[in-house]
Amino acid sequence: MSKSGKKGDSTLAALLREKPKRGRPPHAVSRQNVYVELTPTNKQLLKQLAAYLPDGLKRADLSDLAVSVLTARLEALRRAVAGRNREIPEGITDLESLYLLWDLPLPDHSAERSWTSIRLSPQQSIELGRAHGTFNAIFGSNRSDTFELALGLLQQFLEGGNFQNESLSLLDMQHRITDSYL
């Protein structure tokens, strides 16, 4: 005990307490790695889309937003065919049909793909898995194809809106996406 009656901190404890954290900045919700195959064009698209993000969002949030847009668009499709006991409308026979339905350019399947990890919040991981399961059962597509579709939808959404001058959180942006499509 010191003269004032308080127990003093050790030097080591004080040094450890003041040490700044290294690595990725912490998020409110921890994110999970999900592995997908992307083309160099898709990786470049991720960099370009970061310029369209509003203040308060970073490039790391793009994957969550892409899955949010895909989820909202799929839910709109489900609502459109709700009375017919179907998940997808009758005219949608393959994944390319969805690209055409949503006015997206068709993907280049001849391009070289490489594995990369995207970081998703837990709910978005579930939503991507749900969309992948639907597309795999109906079209035989894989998770990479599903995420590539999500990227195209995100590009369409971000280029259609002007969000650069606004300060939005990830949750606010997800609400905007839901309000736009549902």
Backbone as JSON Lines, residues from 0, in Angstrom:
{"i":0,"aa":"M","n":[0.84,-1.18,0.0],"ca":[0.0,0.0,0.0],"c":[0.88,1.24,0.0]}
{"i":1,"aa":"S","n":[0.42,2.25,-0.68],"ca":[1.18,3.5,-0.7],"c":[0.81,4.34,0.51]}
{"i":2,"aa":"K","n":[1.45,5.47,0.65],"ca":[1.25,6.34,1.81],"c":[-0.18,6.88,1.88]}
{"i":3,"aa":"S","n":[-0.84,7.06,0.74],"ca":[-2.2,7.62,0.74],"c":[-3.25,6.56,1.05]}
{"i":4,"aa":"G","n":[-2.87,5.31,1.24],"ca":[-3.81,4.26,1.59],"c":[-4.36,3.51,0.39]}
{"i":5,"aa":"K","n":[-3.98,3.88,-0.83],"ca":[-4.45,3.2,-2.03],"c":[-3.38,2.24,-2.51]}
{"i":6,"aa":"K","n":[-3.84,1.14,-3.07],"ca":[-2.91,0.17,-3.63],"c":[-2.5,0.66,-5.02]}
{"i":7,"aa":"G","n":[-1.24,0.75,-5.3],"ca":[-0.74,1.25,-6.58],"c":[-0.78,0.18,-7.66]}
{"i":8,"aa":"D","n":[-0.98,0.59,-8.91],"ca":[-0.96,-0.33,-10.04],"c":[0.47,-0.68,-10.38]}
{"i":9,"aa":"S","n":[0.66,-1.88,-10.84],"ca":[1.99,-2.27,-11.28],"c":[2.3,-1.58,-12.6]}
{"i":10,"aa":"T","n":[3.55,-1.44,-12.9],"ca":[3.97,-0.79,-14.14],"c":[3.51,-1.59,-15.35]}
{"i":11,"aa":"L","n":[3.59,-2.9,-15.26],"ca":[3.18,-3.75,-16.37],"c":[1.68,-3.59,-16.65]}
{"i":12,"aa":"A","n":[0.86,-3.56,-15.63],"ca":[-0.59,-3.39,-15.82],"c":[-0.89,-2.04,-16.47]}
{"i":13,"aa":"A","n":[-0.18,-1.01,-16.07],"ca":[-0.39,0.32,-16.65],"c":[0.02,0.33,-18.12]}
{"i":14,"aa":"L","n":[1.12,-0.33,-18.46],"ca":[1.56,-0.38,-19.85],"c":[0.57,-1.14,-20.72]}
{"i":15,"aa":"L","n":[0.07,-2.24,-20.22],"ca":[-0.88,-3.04,-20.99],"c":[-2.21,-2.32,-21.19]}
{"i":16,"aa":"R","n":[-2.63,-1.55,-20.22],"ca":[-3.89,-0.83,-20.3],"c":[-3.81,0.3,-21.34]}
{"i":17,"aa":"E","n":[-2.67,0.92,-21.49],"ca":[-2.53,2.05,-22.4],"c":[-2.18,1.63,-23.83]}
{"i":18,"aa":"K","n":[-1.89,0.37,-24.04],"ca":[-1.47,-0.1,-25.35],"c":[-2.64,-0.09,-26.32]}
{"i":19,"aa":"P","n":[-2.48,0.55,-27.48],"ca":[-3.58,0.56,-28.45],"c":[-3.77,-0.83,-29.07]}
{"i":20,"aa":"K","n":[-4.99,-1.12,-29.44],"ca":[-5.32,-2.41,-30.04],"c":[-4.82,-2.45,-31.47]}
{"i":21,"aa":"R","n":[-4.42,-3.64,-31.9],"ca":[-3.96,-3.83,-33.27],"c":[-5.01,-4.61,-34.04]}
{"i":22,"aa":"G","n":[-4.92,-4.56,-35.37],"ca":[-5.81,-5.36,-36.21],"c":[-7.04,-4.59,-36.64]}
{"i":23,"aa":"R","n":[-8.06,-5.33,-37.04],"ca":[-9.3,-4.72,-37.51],"c":[-9.99,-3.97,-36.38]}
{"i":24,"aa":"P","n":[-10.6,-2.84,-36.69],"ca":[-11.35,-2.15,-35.64],"c":[-12.56,-2.99,-35.23]}
{"i":25,"aa":"P","n":[-12.92,-2.96,-33.97],"ca":[-14.05,-3.78,-33.53],"c":[-15.38,-3.24,-34.06]}
{"i":26,"aa":"H","n":[-16.29,-4.15,-34.38],"ca":[-17.63,-3.79,-34.81],"c":[-18.59,-4.08,-33.67]}
{"i":27,"aa":"A","n":[-19.76,-3.48,-33.73],"ca":[-20.77,-3.74,-32.71],"c":[-21.16,-5.22,-32.72]}
{"i":28,"aa":"V","n":[-21.19,-5.81,-33.9],"ca":[-21.47,-7.25,-34.06],"c":[-20.28,-7.86,-34.78]}
{"i":29,"aa":"S","n":[-19.73,-8.92,-34.21],"ca":[-18.58,-9.54,-34.85],"c":[-18.98,-10.13,-36.19]}
{"i":30,"aa":"R","n":[-18.07,-10.11,-37.12],"ca":[-18.35,-10.6,-38.46],"c":[-17.69,-11.95,-38.68]}
{"i":31,"aa":"Q","n":[-18.24,-12.68,-39.64],"ca":[-17.75,-14.02,-39.94],"c":[-17.17,-14.04,-41.34]}
{"i":32,"aa":"N","n":[-16.13,-14.84,-41.52],"ca":[-15.56,-15.03,-42.85],"c":[-16.43,-16.0,-43.64]}
{"i":33,"aa":"V","n":[-16.74,-15.61,-44.87],"ca":[-17.45,-16.48,-45.8],"c":[-16.61,-16.5,-47.06]}
{"i":34,"aa":"Y","n":[-16.32,-17.68,-47.57],"ca":[-15.43,-17.81,-48.72],"c":[-16.23,-17.92,-50.01]}
{"i":35,"aa":"V","n":[-15.86,-17.09,-50.98],"ca":[-16.51,-17.09,-52.29],"c":[-15.43,-16.95,-53.36]}
{"i":36,"aa":"E","n":[-15.77,-17.36,-54.57],"ca":[-14.88,-17.16,-55.71],"c":[-15.34,-15.91,-56.45]}
{"i":37,"aa":"L","n":[-14.42,-14.97,-56.63],"ca":[-14.74,-13.74,-57.34],"c":[-13.77,-13.53,-58.49]}
{"i":38,"aa":"T","n":[-14.26,-12.89,-59.53],"ca":[-13.4,-12.53,-60.65],"c":[-12.66,-11.25,-60.3]}
{"i":39,"aa":"P","n":[-11.58,-10.94,-60.99],"ca":[-10.91,-9.65,-60.75],"c":[-11.84,-8.46,-61.0]}
{"i":40,"aa":"T","n":[-12.78,-8.62,-61.93],"ca":[-13.75,-7.55,-62.19],"c":[-14.63,-7.32,-60.97]}
{"i":41,"aa":"N","n":[-15.06,-8.4,-60.32],"ca":[-15.88,-8.26,-59.12],"c":[-15.1,-7.61,-57.98]}
{"i":42,"aa":"K","n":[-13.84,-7.96,-57.85],"ca":[-13.02,-7.35,-56.8],"c":[-12.83,-5.86,-57.07]}
{"i":43,"aa":"Q","n":[-12.66,-5.51,-58.34],"ca":[-12.55,-4.1,-58.71],"c":[-13.87,-3.38,-58.46]}
{"i":44,"aa":"L","n":[-14.97,-4.06,-58.71],"ca":[-16.29,-3.48,-58.47],"c":[-16.48,-3.14,-57.0]}
{"i":45,"aa":"L","n":[-15.99,-3.99,-56.11],"ca":[-16.08,-3.7,-54.68],"c":[-15.36,-2.4,-54.34]}
{"i":46,"aa":"K","n":[-14.2,-2.18,-54.95],"ca":[-13.46,-0.94,-54.7],"c":[-14.22,0.26,-55.24]}
{"i":47,"aa":"Q","n":[-14.83,0.11,-56.42],"ca":[-15.58,1.21,-57.02],"c":[-16.83,1.55,-56.22]}
{"i":48,"aa":"L","n":[-17.51,0.53,-55.73],"ca":[-18.75,0.77,-54.98],"c":[-18.5,1.49,-53.67]}
{"i":49,"aa":"A","n":[-17.31,1.37,-53.12],"ca":[-16.99,2.07,-51.88],"c":[-17.12,3.58,-52.06]}
{"i":50,"aa":"A","n":[-16.91,4.08,-53.27],"ca":[-17.04,5.52,-53.52],"c":[-18.48,5.99,-53.44]}
{"i":51,"aa":"Y","n":[-19.44,5.09,-53.64],"ca":[-20.86,5.45,-53.6],"c":[-21.45,5.4,-52.2]}
{"i":52,"aa":"L","n":[-20.69,4.91,-51.23],"ca":[-21.22,4.74,-49.88],"c":[-21.39,6.08,-49.18]}
{"i":53,"aa":"P","n":[-22.4,6.19,-48.34],"ca":[-22.57,7.42,-47.56],"c":[-21.52,7.5,-46.45]}
{"i":54,"aa":"D","n":[-21.38,8.68,-45.88],"ca":[-20.48,8.84,-44.75],"c":[-20.95,7.93,-43.62]}
{"i":55,"aa":"G","n":[-20.04,7.37,-42.91],"ca":[-20.39,6.47,-41.82],"c":[-20.27,5.01,-42.2]}
{"i":56,"aa":"L","n":[-20.17,4.72,-43.49],"ca":[-20.01,3.34,-43.94],"c":[-18.65,3.18,-44.61]}
{"i":57,"aa":"K","n":[-18.11,1.97,-44.51],"ca":[-16.8,1.69,-45.08],"c":[-16.91,0.57,-46.1]}
{"i":58,"aa":"R","n":[-15.81,0.3,-46.76],"ca":[-15.76,-0.77,-47.76],"c":[-16.11,-2.12,-47.13]}
{"i":59,"aa":"A","n":[-15.78,-2.29,-45.87],"ca":[-16.07,-3.55,-45.18],"c":[-17.57,-3.81,-45.06]}
{"i":60,"aa":"D","n":[-18.38,-2.77,-45.17],"ca":[-19.84,-2.91,-45.06],"c":[-20.49,-3.31,-46.38]}
{"i":61,"aa":"L","n":[-19.74,-3.3,-47.47],"ca":[-20.33,-3.6,-48.78],"c":[-20.93,-5.0,-48.86]}
{"i":62,"aa":"S","n":[-20.27,-5.97,-48.28],"ca":[-20.78,-7.34,-48.35],"c":[-22.12,-7.46,-47.64]}
{"i":63,"aa":"D","n":[-22.23,-6.85,-46.46],"ca":[-23.51,-6.87,-45.75],"c":[-24.61,-6.19,-46.56]}
{"i":64,"aa":"L","n":[-24.27,-5.05,-47.17],"ca":[-25.26,-4.33,-47.96],"c":[-25.68,-5.12,-49.19]}
{"i":65,"aa":"A","n":[-24.73,-5.79,-49.83],"ca":[-25.06,-6.59,-51.01],"c":[-26.04,-7.7,-50.66]}
{"i":66,"aa":"V","n":[-25.82,-8.36,-49.55],"ca":[-26.73,-9.43,-49.13],"c":[-28.08,-8.84,-48.74]}
{"i":67,"aa":"S","n":[-28.09,-7.64,-48.15],"ca":[-29.36,-6.99,-47.8],"c":[-30.19,-6.69,-49.04]}
{"i":68,"aa":"V","n":[-29.55,-6.21,-50.09],"ca":[-30.28,-5.91,-51.33],"c":[-30.83,-7.21,-51.94]}
{"i":69,"aa":"L","n":[-30.0,-8.24,-51.98],"ca":[-30.45,-9.52,-52.52],"c":[-31.63,-10.07,-51.72]}
{"i":70,"aa":"T","n":[-31.55,-9.98,-50.41],"ca":[-32.63,-10.47,-49.55],"c":[-33.93,-9.71,-49.81]}
{"i":71,"aa":"A","n":[-33.83,-8.39,-49.93],"ca":[-35.03,-7.58,-50.19],"c":[-35.64,-7.91,-51.54]}
{"i":72,"aa":"R","n":[-34.8,-8.07,-52.55],"ca":[-35.33,-8.4,-53.89],"c":[-35.97,-9.79,-53.92]}
{"i":73,"aa":"L","n":[-35.37,-10.75,-53.23],"ca":[-35.96,-12.09,-53.17],"c":[-37.28,-12.08,-52.41]}
{"i":74,"aa":"E","n":[-37.35,-11.3,-51.34],"ca":[-38.6,-11.2,-50.6],"c":[-39.69,-10.56,-51.45]}
{"i":75,"aa":"A","n":[-39.33,-9.58,-52.27],"ca":[-40.31,-8.98,-53.18],"c":[-40.81,-10.02,-54.19]}
{"i":76,"aa":"L","n":[-39.91,-10.89,-54.68],"ca":[-40.32,-11.97,-55.58],"c":[-41.27,-12.94,-54.88]}
{"i":77,"aa":"R","n":[-40.94,-13.28,-53.64],"ca":[-41.79,-14.21,-52.89],"c":[-43.19,-13.63,-52.7]}
{"i":78,"aa":"R","n":[-43.25,-12.35,-52.4],"ca":[-44.55,-11.7,-52.21],"c":[-45.35,-11.66,-53.51]}
{"i":79,"aa":"A","n":[-44.65,-11.53,-54.62],"ca":[-45.34,-11.46,-55.91],"c":[-46.01,-12.78,-56.26]}
{"i":80,"aa":"V","n":[-45.47,-13.88,-55.8],"ca":[-46.04,-15.19,-56.13],"c":[-46.63,-15.87,-54.89]}
{"i":81,"aa":"A","n":[-47.0,-15.1,-53.9],"ca":[-47.45,-15.65,-52.62],"c":[-48.67,-16.55,-52.76]}
{"i":82,"aa":"G","n":[-49.6,-16.21,-53.62],"ca":[-50.81,-17.0,-53.74],"c":[-50.68,-18.24,-54.6]}
{"i":83,"aa":"R","n":[-49.52,-18.44,-55.23],"ca":[-49.36,-19.56,-56.16],"c":[-48.5,-20.69,-55.62]}
{"i":84,"aa":"N","n":[-48.2,-20.66,-54.33],"ca":[-47.43,-21.73,-53.7],"c":[-46.09,-21.96,-54.4]}
{"i":85,"aa":"R","n":[-45.42,-20.87,-54.72],"ca":[-44.11,-20.93,-55.38],"c":[-43.15,-19.99,-54.67]}
{"i":86,"aa":"E","n":[-41.88,-20.23,-54.87],"ca":[-40.84,-19.37,-54.32],"c":[-40.38,-18.36,-55.37]}
{"i":87,"aa":"I","n":[-40.33,-18.78,-56.62],"ca":[-39.84,-17.98,-57.74],"c":[-40.91,-18.05,-58.83]}
{"i":88,"aa":"P","n":[-41.15,-16.96,-59.57],"ca":[-42.15,-17.01,-60.65],"c":[-41.84,-18.08,-61.7]}
{"i":89,"aa":"E","n":[-42.86,-18.48,-62.42],"ca":[-42.75,-19.58,-63.38],"c":[-41.75,-19.32,-64.49]}
{"i":90,"aa":"G","n":[-41.61,-18.09,-64.95],"ca":[-40.73,-17.78,-66.07],"c":[-39.25,-17.77,-65.73]}
{"i":91,"aa":"I","n":[-38.92,-17.82,-64.47],"ca":[-37.52,-17.79,-64.05],"c":[-37.01,-19.23,-64.08]}
{"i":92,"aa":"T","n":[-36.2,-19.54,-65.09],"ca":[-35.73,-20.91,-65.27],"c":[-34.27,-21.11,-64.91]}
{"i":93,"aa":"D","n":[-33.51,-20.03,-64.82],"ca":[-32.11,-20.13,-64.44],"c":[-31.68,-18.81,-63.81]}
{"i":94,"aa":"L","n":[-30.45,-18.78,-63.32],"ca":[-29.97,-17.58,-62.64],"c":[-29.88,-16.39,-63.59]}
{"i":95,"aa":"E","n":[-29.57,-16.65,-64.85],"ca":[-29.49,-15.57,-65.84],"c":[-30.85,-14.9,-66.04]}
{"i":96,"aa":"S","n":[-31.93,-15.64,-65.85],"ca":[-33.27,-15.06,-65.94],"c":[-33.48,-13.99,-64.88]}
{"i":97,"aa":"L","n":[-32.9,-14.21,-63.7],"ca":[-33.0,-13.18,-62.65],"c":[-32.21,-11.94,-63.03]}
{"i":98,"aa":"Y","n":[-31.04,-12.13,-63.64],"ca":[-30.26,-10.97,-64.11],"c":[-31.09,-10.16,-65.1]}
{"i":99,"aa":"L","n":[-31.76,-10.84,-66.01],"ca":[-32.57,-10.15,-67.02],"c":[-33.8,-9.5,-66.38]}
{"i":100,"aa":"L","n":[-34.43,-10.18,-65.43],"ca":[-35.6,-9.63,-64.75],"c":[-35.25,-8.34,-64.02]}
{"i":101,"aa":"W","n":[-34.09,-8.3,-63.4],"ca":[-33.68,-7.15,-62.6],"c":[-32.8,-6.17,-63.39]}
{"i":102,"aa":"D","n":[-32.74,-6.3,-64.7],"ca":[-31.99,-5.38,-65.58],"c":[-30.52,-5.28,-65.19]}
{"i":103,"aa":"L","n":[-29.89,-6.41,-64.96],"ca":[-28.47,-6.46,-64.64],"c":[-27.7,-7.05,-65.81]}
{"i":104,"aa":"P","n":[-26.46,-6.61,-66.02],"ca":[-25.66,-7.24,-67.08],"c":[-25.33,-8.68,-66.69]}
{"i":105,"aa":"L","n":[-25.33,-9.56,-67.68],"ca":[-25.05,-10.97,-67.42],"c":[-23.59,-11.15,-66.99]}
{"i":106,"aa":"P","n":[-23.33,-12.06,-66.06],"ca":[-21.95,-12.26,-65.59],"c":[-21.11,-12.96,-66.65]}
{"i":107,"aa":"D","n":[-19.81,-12.73,-66.58],"ca":[-18.86,-13.36,-67.49],"c":[-18.36,-14.65,-66.83]}
{"i":108,"aa":"H","n":[-18.87,-15.79,-67.29],"ca":[-18.48,-17.07,-66.69],"c":[-17.13,-17.56,-67.19]}
{"i":109,"aa":"S","n":[-16.59,-16.93,-68.24],"ca":[-15.29,-17.36,-68.76],"c":[-14.12,-16.74,-68.01]}
{"i":110,"aa":"A","n":[-14.38,-15.73,-67.19],"ca":[-13.3,-15.05,-66.47],"c":[-12.74,-15.95,-65.37]}
{"i":111,"aa":"E","n":[-11.46,-15.8,-65.12],"ca":[-10.77,-16.57,-64.09],"c":[-11.26,-16.1,-62.72]}
{"i":112,"aa":"R","n":[-11.55,-17.05,-61.84],"ca":[-12.02,-16.74,-60.5],"c":[-10.98,-17.19,-59.48]}
{"i":113,"aa":"S","n":[-10.94,-16.47,-58.38],"ca":[-10.05,-16.88,-57.28],"c":[-10.83,-16.77,-55.97]}
{"i":114,"aa":"W","n":[-10.44,-17.61,-55.03],"ca":[-11.12,-17.63,-53.74],"c":[-10.73,-16.43,-52.91]}
{"i":115,"aa":"T","n":[-11.69,-15.87,-52.25],"ca":[-11.44,-14.76,-51.34],"c":[-12.46,-14.86,-50.21]}
{"i":116,"aa":"S","n":[-12.18,-14.18,-49.13],"ca":[-13.13,-14.21,-48.02],"c":[-13.83,-12.85,-47.94]}
{"i":117,"aa":"I","n":[-15.11,-12.91,-47.68],"ca":[-15.87,-11.7,-47.4],"c":[-16.29,-11.79,-45.94]}
{"i":118,"aa":"R","n":[-16.46,-10.66,-45.31],"ca":[-16.84,-10.66,-43.9],"c":[-18.28,-10.2,-43.78]}
{"i":119,"aa":"L","n":[-19.11,-11.07,-43.2],"ca":[-20.53,-10.8,-43.06],"c":[-20.93,-10.84,-41.59]}
{"i":120,"aa":"S","n":[-21.89,-10.0,-41.23],"ca":[-22.46,-10.1,-39.89],"c":[-23.26,-11.4,-39.83]}
{"i":121,"aa":"P","n":[-23.52,-11.91,-38.64],"ca":[-24.2,-13.21,-38.53],"c":[-25.54,-13.27,-39.26]}
{"i":122,"aa":"Q","n":[-26.36,-12.24,-39.15],"ca":[-27.66,-12.28,-39.82],"c":[-27.49,-12.31,-41.34]}
{"i":123,"aa":"Q","n":[-26.53,-11.57,-41.85],"ca":[-26.31,-11.55,-43.3],"c":[-25.74,-12.89,-43.77]}
{"i":124,"aa":"S","n":[-24.96,-13.56,-42.93],"ca":[-24.49,-14.91,-43.27],"c":[-25.66,-15.86,-43.42]}
{"i":125,"aa":"I","n":[-26.63,-15.74,-42.52],"ca":[-27.83,-16.58,-42.59],"c":[-28.61,-16.27,-43.86]}
{"i":126,"aa":"E","n":[-28.76,-14.97,-44.18],"ca":[-29.52,-14.57,-45.36],"c":[-28.84,-15.04,-46.65]}
{"i":127,"aa":"L","n":[-27.5,-14.93,-46.69],"ca":[-26.78,-15.42,-47.87],"c":[-26.95,-16.93,-48.0]}
{"i":128,"aa":"G","n":[-26.89,-17.64,-46.88],"ca":[-27.1,-19.08,-46.91],"c":[-28.5,-19.45,-47.37]}
{"i":129,"aa":"R","n":[-29.49,-18.67,-46.95],"ca":[-30.87,-18.93,-47.37],"c":[-31.03,-18.7,-48.87]}
{"i":130,"aa":"A","n":[-30.48,-17.6,-49.38],"ca":[-30.56,-17.32,-50.82],"c":[-29.79,-18.38,-51.61]}
{"i":131,"aa":"H","n":[-28.61,-18.75,-51.11],"ca":[-27.82,-19.78,-51.78],"c":[-28.57,-21.1,-51.81]}
{"i":132,"aa":"G","n":[-29.21,-21.46,-50.71],"ca":[-29.98,-22.7,-50.67],"c":[-31.13,-22.69,-51.66]}
{"i":133,"aa":"T","n":[-31.81,-21.55,-51.78],"ca":[-32.9,-21.43,-52.74],"c":[-32.39,-21.57,-54.16]}
{"i":134,"aa":"F","n":[-31.33,-20.83,-54.49],"ca":[-30.79,-20.86,-55.86],"c":[-30.16,-22.21,-56.18]}
{"i":135,"aa":"N","n":[-29.56,-22.85,-55.19],"ca":[-28.96,-24.15,-55.43],"c":[-30.04,-25.2,-55.7]}
{"i":136,"aa":"A","n":[-31.13,-25.14,-54.95],"ca":[-32.21,-26.11,-55.16],"c":[-32.91,-25.9,-56.49]}
{"i":137,"aa":"I","n":[-33.08,-24.64,-56.9],"ca":[-33.83,-24.35,-58.12],"c":[-32.94,-24.4,-59.36]}
{"i":138,"aa":"F","n":[-31.76,-23.76,-59.28],"ca":[-30.91,-23.6,-60.46],"c":[-29.61,-24.39,-60.4]}
{"i":139,"aa":"G","n":[-29.24,-24.91,-59.24],"ca":[-27.95,-25.59,-59.1],"c":[-26.79,-24.62,-58.99]}
{"i":140,"aa":"S","n":[-27.04,-23.39,-58.58],"ca":[-25.96,-22.4,-58.49],"c":[-25.25,-22.52,-57.15]}
{"i":141,"aa":"N","n":[-24.05,-21.96,-57.1],"ca":[-23.25,-22.03,-55.88],"c":[-23.27,-20.7,-55.14]}
{"i":142,"aa":"R","n":[-22.6,-20.66,-53.99],"ca":[-22.58,-19.46,-53.15],"c":[-21.9,-18.3,-53.86]}
{"i":143,"aa":"S","n":[-20.88,-18.58,-54.65],"ca":[-20.17,-17.52,-55.38],"c":[-21.09,-16.86,-56.4]}
{"i":144,"aa":"D","n":[-21.88,-17.66,-57.11],"ca":[-22.84,-17.1,-58.07],"c":[-23.88,-16.24,-57.36]}
{"i":145,"aa":"T","n":[-24.31,-16.7,-56.19],"ca":[-25.3,-15.96,-55.41],"c":[-24.73,-14.62,-54.97]}
{"i":146,"aa":"F","n":[-23.49,-14.61,-54.49],"ca":[-22.89,-13.34,-54.05],"c":[-22.62,-12.43,-55.23]}
{"i":147,"aa":"E","n":[-22.27,-12.99,-56.37],"ca":[-22.04,-12.18,-57.57],"c":[-23.34,-11.46,-57.98]}
{"i":148,"aa":"L","n":[-24.46,-12.16,-57.88],"ca":[-25.76,-11.53,-58.14],"c":[-26.03,-10.43,-57.13]}
{"i":149,"aa":"A","n":[-25.71,-10.67,-55.88],"ca":[-25.9,-9.67,-54.83],"c":[-25.06,-8.42,-55.11]}
{"i":150,"aa":"L","n":[-23.84,-8.6,-55.6],"ca":[-22.99,-7.45,-55.94],"c":[-23.6,-6.63,-57.07]}
{"i":151,"aa":"G","n":[-24.13,-7.3,-58.08],"ca":[-24.77,-6.59,-59.18],"c":[-25.97,-5.79,-58.71]}
{"i":152,"aa":"L","n":[-26.76,-6.37,-57.81],"ca":[-27.92,-5.66,-57.27],"c":[-27.5,-4.47,-56.42]}
{"i":153,"aa":"L","n":[-26.42,-4.64,-55.65],"ca":[-25.92,-3.52,-54.85],"c":[-25.43,-2.4,-55.74]}
{"i":154,"aa":"Q","n":[-24.73,-2.74,-56.81],"ca":[-24.26,-1.72,-57.74],"c":[-25.44,-0.94,-58.31]}
{"i":155,"aa":"Q","n":[-26.47,-1.64,-58.71],"ca":[-27.66,-1.0,-59.26],"c":[-28.3,-0.07,-58.22]}
{"i":156,"aa":"F","n":[-28.37,-0.52,-56.97],"ca":[-28.99,0.27,-55.91],"c":[-28.17,1.52,-55.59]}
{"i":157,"aa":"L","n":[-26.85,1.36,-55.44],"ca":[-26.01,2.5,-55.06],"c":[-25.88,3.52,-56.17]}
{"i":158,"aa":"E","n":[-25.81,3.05,-57.42],"ca":[-25.7,4.0,-58.53],"c":[-27.02,4.73,-58.77]}
{"i":159,"aa":"G","n":[-28.12,4.13,-58.38],"ca":[-29.42,4.76,-58.56],"c":[-29.74,5.81,-57.51]}
{"i":160,"aa":"G","n":[-29.09,5.75,-56.36],"ca":[-29.35,6.71,-55.29],"c":[-28.15,7.6,-55.06]}
{"i":161,"aa":"N","n":[-28.38,8.71,-54.38],"ca":[-27.3,9.64,-54.07],"c":[-27.14,9.67,-52.56]}
{"i":162,"aa":"F","n":[-26.19,8.9,-52.05],"ca":[-26.03,8.75,-50.61],"c":[-24.74,9.38,-50.09]}
{"i":163,"aa":"Q","n":[-23.9,9.93,-50.96],"ca":[-22.59,10.41,-50.54],"c":[-22.67,11.55,-49.52]}
{"i":164,"aa":"N","n":[-23.67,12.41,-49.63],"ca":[-23.74,13.58,-48.76],"c":[-24.46,13.3,-47.45]}
{"i":165,"aa":"E","n":[-24.91,12.08,-47.25],"ca":[-25.63,11.73,-46.03],"c":[-24.72,10.94,-45.1]}
{"i":166,"aa":"S","n":[-25.04,11.0,-43.83],"ca":[-24.31,10.21,-42.85],"c":[-25.26,9.14,-42.33]}
{"i":167,"aa":"L","n":[-25.07,7.91,-42.81],"ca":[-25.96,6.81,-42.46],"c":[-25.16,5.67,-41.84]}
{"i":168,"aa":"S","n":[-25.77,5.02,-40.88],"ca":[-25.15,3.82,-40.31],"c":[-25.53,2.62,-41.17]}
{"i":169,"aa":"L","n":[-24.94,1.49,-40.89],"ca":[-25.25,0.27,-41.63],"c":[-26.73,-0.1,-41.47]}
{"i":170,"aa":"L","n":[-27.25,0.04,-40.26],"ca":[-28.65,-0.27,-40.01],"c":[-29.58,0.68,-40.77]}
{"i":171,"aa":"D","n":[-29.23,1.98,-40.79],"ca":[-30.03,2.96,-41.55],"c":[-30.05,2.62,-43.03]}
{"i":172,"aa":"M","n":[-28.9,2.24,-43.55],"ca":[-28.81,1.9,-44.97],"c":[-29.61,0.63,-45.27]}
{"i":173,"aa":"Q","n":[-29.59,-0.33,-44.38],"ca":[-30.38,-1.54,-44.58],"c":[-31.88,-1.23,-44.55]}
{"i":174,"aa":"H","n":[-32.28,-0.28,-43.7],"ca":[-33.69,0.15,-43.7],"c":[-34.06,0.83,-45.01]}
{"i":175,"aa":"R","n":[-33.15,1.62,-45.55],"ca":[-33.4,2.27,-46.85],"c":[-33.58,1.23,-47.95]}
{"i":176,"aa":"I","n":[-32.76,0.2,-47.92],"ca":[-32.85,-0.87,-48.91],"c":[-34.21,-1.56,-48.8]}
{"i":177,"aa":"T","n":[-34.59,-1.9,-47.59],"ca":[-35.88,-2.57,-47.38],"c":[-37.03,-1.68,-47.82]}
{"i":178,"aa":"D","n":[-36.97,-0.4,-47.49],"ca":[-38.04,0.53,-47.88],"c":[-38.11,0.7,-49.39]}
{"i":179,"aa":"S","n":[-36.99,0.57,-50.08],"ca":[-36.98,0.75,-51.53],"c":[-37.66,-0.39,-52.27]}
{"i":180,"aa":"Y","n":[-37.52,-1.6,-51.76],"ca":[-37.99,-2.77,-52.5],"c":[-39.22,-3.44,-51.92]}
{"i":181,"aa":"L","n":[-39.55,-3.16,-50.66],"ca":[-40.71,-3.84,-50.06],"c":[-41.79,-2.87,-49.67]}
